[in-house]
Amino acid sequence: MDNSCLQTELCGLKLNTPIFAASGTFGFGEEFADFVDLKRLGGVMVKCITLKPRRGNDGVRITETPSGMLNAIGLENPGIETFLLKILPRIKDKMNVIVNVSGSSVEDYGTLAKMLDVDGVAAIELNISCPNVKDGGIIFGTDERQAAAVTAAAKRSTSKPVIVKLSPNVTDITAIARAVESAGADCLSLINTLMGMEINVDTWRVTLGNKTGGLSGGAIKPVAVRMVWQTAQAVNIPIIGTGGIRSAQDAAEFFLAGAAAVAVGTANFAEPSITMKIADDLAAYLRGHGLKNIRELVGKAKS
């Protein structure tokens, strides 16, 4: 099947398709090699990396919800040094590697960006929006000045494109978007999970060990589409839309709202090869509408 209509560019990166695998749902990419042609993906946002190894949150970390899931993993990861020495050499030639990073301070983000300014890393995604950790994370993503400071620190420290992942847990996402754009962000990724909670009505206990967690999946798609649409009208840098994408039709909605690419997350758990189906169906969708390239769809939503 000819899917050349999906070829595009983002922040100087050549993409075979504008479909990424979202961080936290795809491991380091290699885990999905039996199900997905990794070269066909625009890239893989690998599991979030921090300066030091993290064991993550205690207790229950994931629970299913209607049309989605709640997670409170707590950024469990082996740390930057192990990633650079053992993991990156294995995966760098298999796909566009987008490294998602999180820190407890502005300085942490600068240090991580500098350490990742190496061959094999295509871009860096700043996770300033995780609702499942008590230090850093969402604190940076809900304050314009802090978000801008983190972005500037990373930009000063790397030659790689810097993507900033925004939190939906704010009053006005466009204010944060404009702040990080002014600080030098090359691209935005939105949205991260919405903060949620589940209580067992039989035991009367909160389900997750962290009490609250990030809500993802189909349930959040209308919120994500709305925020991408609002943000696309407020900034001049490209947007990767994510949140509840389970089909080519879902992806097309994000492109129409103004996204230049999309990232598939929770759906990977239910169907490991879903990104390939979305790519094939999206190419068919474009041909059916007489479009020669995905860029012709971006921002074409009519009021």
C-alpha positions in Angstrom: 0.0 0.0 0.0 1.3 3.4 -1.0 1.3 5.6 2.1 3.6 8.3 0.7 0.8 10.8 1.3 1.7 10.5 5.0 5.3 11.6 4.6 6.0 15.0 6.3 8.5 16.9 8.4 8.4 18.1 11.9 11.1 20.3 13.5 13.5 19.3 10.8 12.8 15.6 11.3 11.7 13.6 8.3 8.7 11.4 9.1 7.4 8.4 7.2 4.1 9.0 8.9 3.0 11.7 11.3 2.1 9.1 13.9 4.1 8.8 17.1 3.9 6.4 20.0 3.3 8.4 23.2 5.7 8.2 26.1 4.7 5.8 28.9 2.7 3.5 26.6 5.4 2.1 24.4 8.4 1.3 26.6 11.6 2.0 24.7 10.1 0.9 21.4 11.9 -2.4 21.1 9.2 -4.1 23.1 6.8 -3.5 20.2 9.1 -4.6 17.4 7.1 -7.8 16.8 3.9 -5.8 16.2 5.0 -2.6 14.6 7.4 -1.5 11.8 9.2 1.1 14.0 10.6 2.8 10.9 7.0 3.6 9.7 6.3 5.6 12.9 7.1 9.3 13.0 9.0 8.4 16.1 8.7 6.9 19.6 8.5 9.0 22.7 10.3 6.6 24.9 9.5 6.0 28.6 10.2 9.0 30.7 13.8 9.4 31.8 15.1 11.2 35.0 18.6 12.0 36.3 18.5 9.2 38.8 16.7 5.8 38.7 13.1 5.9 40.1 11.2 3.0 41.5 7.9 4.7 40.9 4.8 4.8 43.2 3.8 2.1 45.7 0.6 0.2 45.6 -1.9 -0.1 42.8 -0.6 1.9 39.7 -3.2 1.2 37.0 -7.0 0.8 37.0 -9.4 0.6 34.1 -12.2 3.2 33.7 -15.0 3.5 31.3 -13.4 4.4 27.9 -10.0 4.7 29.4 -7.6 4.1 32.3 -6.1 5.8 35.4 -2.4 5.4 35.9 0.0 6.5 38.7 3.2 4.8 37.7 5.3 7.6 39.2 7.9 7.8 36.4 9.6 4.4 37.1 12.8 4.3 35.0 16.4 3.3 35.1 17.9 6.8 35.0 19.8 8.7 32.3 23.1 7.0 32.6 21.7 3.5 32.1 19.6 4.8 29.3 22.6 6.3 27.5 24.9 3.4 28.1 22.7 0.4 27.6 19.4 1.3 26.0 20.0 4.0 23.5 22.7 2.0 21.6 20.1 -0.8 21.1 17.4 1.4 19.7 19.0 4.4 18.1 19.0 3.0 14.6 15.6 1.4 14.7 13.4 4.6 14.8 13.3 8.3 15.5 14.0 8.3 19.3 12.3 11.1 21.1 13.4 11.1 24.8 10.8 12.2 27.3 12.5 13.7 30.4 11.3 14.9 33.8 13.1 16.8 36.5 12.6 18.1 40.0 14.2 21.5 39.3 14.8 23.8 36.3 18.4 22.8 36.5 17.6 19.1 36.1 16.0 19.8 32.7 19.1 21.6 31.5 21.3 18.8 32.7 19.2 16.1 31.0 19.0 18.1 27.8 22.8 18.5 27.7 23.4 14.8 28.4 21.0 13.8 25.6 22.6 16.0 23.0 24.1 12.9 21.4 23.9 10.9 18.3 20.8 8.7 18.1 18.5 11.2 19.9 16.2 12.8 17.4 14.5 15.2 19.8 13.7 15.8 23.5 10.2 16.0 25.0 10.0 17.9 28.2 7.5 16.3 30.6 6.3 19.3 32.6 2.8 17.9 33.1 2.9 14.5 34.9 0.2 14.5 37.6 1.6 11.4 39.3 4.8 12.6 41.0 5.1 14.8 44.1 8.3 16.6 43.0 8.4 18.6 39.8 6.1 17.3 37.1 2.9 19.1 37.0 4.2 22.0 39.1 6.2 23.3 36.1 3.3 22.7 33.7 0.8 24.8 35.5 2.8 27.9 36.0 3.8 30.1 33.0 7.1 31.4 34.4 8.2 27.9 35.5 7.2 26.4 32.2 9.2 29.0 30.3 12.2 28.6 32.6 12.3 24.9 32.1 12.0 25.3 28.3 14.8 28.0 28.2 17.1 25.8 30.3 16.7 22.9 27.9 17.1 25.0 24.8 20.3 26.5 26.1 21.7 23.0 26.7 21.0 21.1 23.5 21.0 21.3 19.7 18.1 18.9 19.5 14.5 20.0 18.8 12.7 20.6 22.1 9.1 19.5 22.4 7.2 20.6 25.5 4.3 18.4 26.7 1.6 20.4 28.2 -0.8 19.7 31.0 -4.6 19.9 30.5 -5.0 20.6 34.3 -4.9 24.3 33.8 -7.4 27.1 33.4 -6.0 28.4 30.1 -3.6 26.1 28.2 -2.9 28.7 25.6 -1.2 30.9 28.2 1.3 28.1 29.0 1.7 27.4 25.3 2.6 31.0 24.5 5.0 31.1 27.4 7.0 28.1 26.3 6.9 29.2 22.7 8.5 32.5 23.7 11.1 30.6 25.7 12.2 28.8 22.5 10.1 25.6 22.3 10.3 24.0 18.8 7.1 22.1 19.2 4.2 21.4 21.6 2.8 18.0 22.6 -0.7 18.0 24.1 -2.4 16.9 26.0 -1.0 14.9 28.9 -3.5 13.0 31.2 -6.3 14.6 33.2 -6.1 14.2 36.9 -8.6 11.6 38.2 -9.5 9.3 41.0 -11.3 6.1 41.7 -12.9 4.8 45.0 -14.0 1.2 45.5 -17.6 1.4 46.7 -17.4 -2.0 48.4 -14.2 -1.4 50.4 -14.6 2.4 50.5 -10.9 2.6 49.8 -9.2 4.7 47.1 -7.9 2.4 44.4 -4.6 3.9 43.5 -1.7 3.8 45.8 -1.0 7.5 44.9 -4.6 8.3 45.6 -5.0 10.3 42.3 -3.8 9.4 38.8 -3.7 10.4 35.2 -6.9 9.7 33.2 -6.2 8.7 29.5 -8.0 6.9 26.7 -11.0 7.7 24.6 -12.8 9.5 27.4 -10.4 12.5 27.2 -10.4 12.9 23.4 -13.0 15.7 23.1 -11.0 17.7 25.7 -7.8 17.1 23.8 -9.2 18.1 20.5 -10.6 21.3 22.0 -7.2 22.2 23.5 -5.3 21.4 20.3 -7.7 23.6 18.4 -7.4 26.5 20.9 -3.6 26.2 21.1 -3.1 26.0 17.3 -4.7 29.4 17.0 -2.5 30.9 19.7 1.0 29.8 18.7 3.1 29.5 15.5 5.0 26.3 16.3 3.8 22.8 15.4 1.7 20.7 17.7 1.6 16.9 18.3 -1.9 16.1 19.3 -2.6 13.2 21.7 -5.4 12.0 23.9 -7.7 9.1 23.2 -6.7 8.4 19.6 -7.9 4.9 18.7 -8.6 5.2 14.9 -7.8 7.1 11.8 -11.0 9.1 12.2 -9.8 10.1 15.7 -6.4 11.1 14.2 -8.0 13.1 11.4 -9.9 15.1 14.0 -6.7 16.2 15.6 -5.2 17.2 12.2 -8.3 19.2 11.4 -8.0 20.9 14.7 -4.5 22.1 13.8 -2.1 19.3 14.9 0.9 18.6 12.6 1.3 15.1 14.0 -0.4 12.8 16.5 0.8 10.4 19.2 -1.1 7.2 20.1 -1.0 6.2 23.8 -3.4 4.1 25.8 -4.7 2.3 22.6 -1.3 0.6 22.4 -2.1 -1.5 25.5 -5.3 -2.9 24.0 -3.9 -3.4 20.5 -0.1 -3.3 20.1 -0.2 -2.9 16.4 -2.8 -0.1 16.4 -0.4 2.5 15.1 0.0 0.6 11.8 -3.7 0.3 11.3 -4.2 4.0 12.0 -1.5 4.8 9.4 -3.0 2.6 6.7 -6.5 3.8 7.4 -5.4 7.5 7.5 -3.7 7.1 4.1 -7.0 5.7 2.7 -8.9 8.5 4.3 -6.7 11.1 2.6 -7.0 9.4 -0.8 -10.8 9.2 -0.3 -10.9 13.0 0.2 -8.6 13.7 -2.8 -5.7 14.9 -0.7 -2.1 14.3 -1.8 -0.5 14.9 1.6 -1.4 15.0 5.3 -0.3 18.6 5.5 -3.4 19.5 3.4 -5.6 18.4 6.3 -3.9 20.4 9.1 -6.1 23.2 10.6 -8.9 22.8 8.1 -11.7 22.5 10.6 -14.7 24.8 9.7 -16.8 26.6 12.1 
